[in-house]
């Protein structure tokens, strides 16, 4: 007979989610000197492949920790939905195994990051302010795209293998 | 796990076209490059009192560096002694000639190595014989 449990998460999941939330925070800090080069996109894609929509848990731990670290500014509002968008897209594509596909997705996400994070700026500063925000951030978006492509190409396969092993998947 | 070539190709094509579009928009919207944050005027007055005026845009802190960059003086001289301005040489040993450096007509207290420049400054180098 299965022992009843109050927890909706297994002990392993609690550890993995906490660990990856911490790694996303630390990874962002370590790479902070390289503008818009980040490892969060890769972690989120791989976490979603392994844990499905439960990947939203470490994502929002990361989002709120960032809010505590940097203050709840205008950027925080976009963080509340941007990473969730990546989780949902990754979840939709979870049956696909192509490294090129996931690399392209991470690149597209990096390129569109500025546009995706612009709605609060449109709300606060109007259409002109929002468009200015997007255009001013273009160079960062391009860097973000290239950084995501390189990181995904290099680390997607080994990280996915690791997480699948942790999850007990093949 | 599926490997969908069609979706991979579509996403890759979307990525490349978005990247090209973003790069194009970025290039079209970037601000013009600044050639120098300070604009100064430097006039060389030769032995015949002929004036040649140079408008210099520079970020340099001192006059000598700005003049070297514009090739008004051939090279930087650590001891502050400059014999040639705009290809014209004044050598005390030849005919007691020298370059009198002034700022808006007033002789400077220090040499061009130590003259700090600000936007809008105006200097002159006048070929002078004797005192």
Interface residues (C-beta under 8 A of the other chain):
Chain A: X93 X95 X96 X97 X98 X100 X101 X104 X105 X107 X108 X111 X112 X135 X138 X139 X141 X142 X145
Chain B: X1 X2 X3 X4 X5 X7 X8 X11 X12 X14 X15 X18 X19 X22 X23 X25 X26 X29 X30
